Every structure is written in structure tokens, then in C-alpha cells.
Amino acid sequence: MTDFNDPIIAEQILHAIRRKAERIESLRIMEVCGTHTMAIGRHGLRRLIPENIKLLSGPGCPVCVTPAGYIDNAAALALERGVTVATFGDMVRVPGSRTSLERARALGARIKVVAGPAEILGWREETVFLAVGFETTAAPIAAVMETALEEGLTNLSFYVSLKTIPNTLKILLSDTETGIDGFLLPGHVSSIIGSNAYSFLEVPSVIAGFDAMDILGAIGAILDMRISGRHATVNAYTRVVKVEGNPRALTLIDRYLEPCSQAWRGLGRLPGCSLKLRAEFSSIDAGQKYGLPGLDEKSSPGCQCGEVLKGKITPEECRLFGTACTPENPAGPCMVSSEGSCAAFFKYRS
């Protein structure tokens, strides 16, 4: 079995990257996935690659792009309606514009952390599941929706704030201020949507895993394409990602969810980059069931998460980083999530 963290092979790849980097002026690569951001920090890769290669953190952390108003609405559901709110653990400490789930729980709200959406199927109390994430979590959430509908579980509903990656990449590329030269594409999302989903990209892009050599190999491949003046989408994670993706998962997503335009925190309303429940399944739509208000796009004062997620600044360039915003006292979601770019920079900055 290949050791994807072999230090000797990693150093050989690094040597090749350093040598080739001398042939270009600069290269700006955006890693779209929050897991990549954490892995890059954990392995110290930003300090090892040449200075003219910049790794930019993108909007691939689902918690980070969840609107503040969504958090406020979820907290109000638990506090004012007496509903049990089920959520992934990363969401609990994320600040809304008025409160957080953590504060609501301290006031007596029933906020339960789950490892996966299927846990709620055995519950009997009135429950709202916070359906947050990208295509990776959209599929298992859709599977639980299907079970809830088939079994007539009228106590369960879903507050949907799901996002999608491909159209988001188009929008990022259209922003000339960002100057993205290539993408390190997400392995988890790609296992669902497949490598064909990126056929529109016109910059060098590589789907990669999360070990040191996965990431260094992807950087090397993007560098090679930049030097030769060509572009392609390379699947370097074939042990997990297939051309067609996961047909069963894609069918489930399409059956229960459809594209829409919703707010992304720090990025505004991105057309066609979110998912909502199809109208015929309104009985399990928490937004309609409880008449929840529209989403507030406000961010915490001074927080520059949006600029970080667009790749326009690094976390360390945010004026709040490490002072008014720390993991113990986060001003924005990028410092809260285990996949947040600010959390990664703070944790691995030394």
C-alpha cells in the first residue's frame, strides 16, 4: 500500500516543485475544500512551497458560508417554539447576527449534536434537522428525507441551507480581483458529483486527496499545466472519485432537492449555487412549516470572512485575526469550524 505521507517521496516532489517554480512569475491556487485547508496547515505546506506559489482558501467550509440569519432562525425555533434542533457539532458555536445555538442551549433550548442525519429517525419529539453542507452531506440528508416521508414521520422536518460547488467556481473565476490561476478541487464533493462536473473549468485544476503527497502532487500538476500554457481537470484521486460520481447519491439529491439562489455568508446571494426542497415535499420543509423569515446576510462587525473565502486576503490579514477573533472568542464562522480557514491558520501558524 502506498504511504501518501512518505517524507522522502514528499521531499522529491517538493524539489521538483521548487525547480519548476523558477520558470514562472507567480501561481495562485485556490483549495476549495476546508479539509484541504486543514491538511495544508497540518503538514506545513505553505511554508515548504516556493513563495511565488500562493495557496488561497476558498468557500469550501459549509459552516463558514451559512448565513447569520439561518443561525438566528434555528435558535429562535428552539427557544420560542420548543422544537428540538438537531445539528452537526461545528454549527453550535457559530455566531449569528443576534445569538448562537450555544447561547440558546444555555438558555434551555433543546439543541442536540448528531454525527449524521440518520440519528433523528428514532426520535419522537418535534425535531428540525439543520441541513447544512455541500453535495457530500446533501446525499445522506436526502436519504433520511426519503425514509421520513416513506414512514410518515410527521415530527421531523428539515431546515435546508445546502450549497453546491460547480457554479460557485464559475462565479469565483469571474471575479478578476481574486486572480485564481488554478483549483485544488475537493475530494469529498467530487466523490459524489464526479470529475465530469468540472468540464467547464478553463484553468488548471486537480481533484486530490488529503495526504501530503496528494496535495503536493496536485500542486505539481497545476504547475506543469501553467508552464505549458494548457488547462485541464485532472482526477488525481481515482481511488475514490469516478468520472460519473455516485449515481445513487445524485439521484437522491435530484429527487428531493433543486437548485436555487440563497445567501452565502460573506459572499452574498449566489445564483444557482444552493439547494432547496422541491415544492412537493413542503410537509418536511421547516422553513414553510414554521414560517421562518428570510435569511439575514449580515456578518459580525469587522469580520472579513467573506474576503478570506474569496481568496482576496489571507486569514492573517484580517484586522481581527488572533486578537478580537480567536477560537475561544470567535467573531466569525471561519474561526469556529474544524474546517475553517481562520481556525486552520490560527492552529498551525507556528
ABEGO torsion letter per residue (X at the ends): XBBAABAAAAAAAAAAAAAAAAABABBBBBBABAAAAAAAAAAGAAAABBAABBBBBBAABAAAABBAAAAAAAAAAAAAAGBBBBBBAAAAABBBAABBAAAAAAAGBBBBBBABAAAAAABABBBBBBBBEBAAAAAAAAAAAAAAAAAGBAABBBBBBBBBAAAAAAAAAABAAAGBABBBBBAAAAAAAEAAAAAABABBBBBBBABAAAAAAAAAAAAAAAAAGBBBBBBAAAAABBAAEBAAAAAAAAAABBBBBBBBBGAEBBBGABBBBBAAAAAABAAAAAGBBBBBABBBBGBAAAAAAAGABBAAABAABGBABBAABBABAAAABAABAAAAAAAAAX
